Amino acid sequence: MNDANAMLEIMEACYKAGGRGIEAVPGGAVIDAIKIMKETHSDYVITGSTFPGPDPKIDDLIDVEAKIIFIHGMVSDKMDDKLNKLVDEVASRGVIPGIALHNPVPTLKYALENLPQVKAFLTPLNANGLYMGDNEALEKIVDDNKDLYFIGMKTLAAGKLEPKEAYEYISKHNICAVAIGMVTVEEAEASTKVALGALKK
């Protein structure tokens, strides 16, 4: 988390396998690694989630030209005025606001009713139903809302699923992109290739 060069190696491996961006929480050295990637790869796309502490670090994400800033799930799942204010703050800075979900179904229902300006969601979605809560209800919301953009996270179910099985499942749902946790160059290469193959079907 604090080694920008190690992160950069993983980002480069993902890029070489066809991945064209990152979903980042601005902590540790990730912003430094992203800046290097952006200098050397003009088509590298940044999305990010706010930092869950007292300072959401929106400026750090704007500094790397994040296209979407998701309000962190630890904040969004409280479904309170802080979520509403952060959505408004991100939008006022000229960036697309999104919502990351840790308790997906209730938070999605809240957002659909109270925050119609939010069109992008970062949600757990995997064949095991891990972190999804009511997985059938979540699948229905995702698949029924074709006018919204869903990015899948936890798609490998915390490493419990093989990439092929994971992304065959993802390809059957209204998911426009995935965020994959990667800690080695080998993981980055393998997971990116399999995910792209499934999502391009």
C-alpha positions, 0 to 999 in steps of 0.5 A: 500500500505504501510502495508506489513502485510495486503498485505501478508494476501491477498497474502496468501488468494490468494495462498490458493485459488490456485493463485501461484504468483503476478504481482507487481509494486515495490512501498510501502511495496509490496516488503517486503510482497513478500519476506516473501511469497517467504520464506514460499512458494517455488513455488510463482512466481513473475512478476513485472512492472517497477516503472513509475518514474525516477528510474524504480526499476528494482533492487528491482524486480530482488532482489525478483527473478521476472521471467518477468519484464514488462516495465510500461504502462506509459513508454511503451505507449510513444513508444520511445527510453526509452522503447527500452533501458529498454527492453534491460536493463531487458534482459541484467540482465537475466530476461524476458522482457515484456511490460505492455500496457495502450494504447494497440493496438498502443503499441502492433503494435509498439512492434511487429514491433520494439521489436521482442525479447519481447514475454510477454505482460500485457494487459487490456482485459475484457468483457466491453472493458474498457481500451482496446481502440479498443477492437475488434482490441486488441482481434484480435492481442491477439488471432492471436499471439499464439507464444506470452504470454498475461497476462490479467489485468483490467479483472474485468473492475475496479470492474464493472464485476462479476468474473464469467462473467469476466473469461468466457470472458477471457477463450475465448481468448489467455490469459495465466494468469491474474493479478487481483487487490485485496484489501480484503481477501474475494476478493482474495479468490473469484476472484482467485477460479473463475479465475482458474476455467475458465482458466483451461477449 
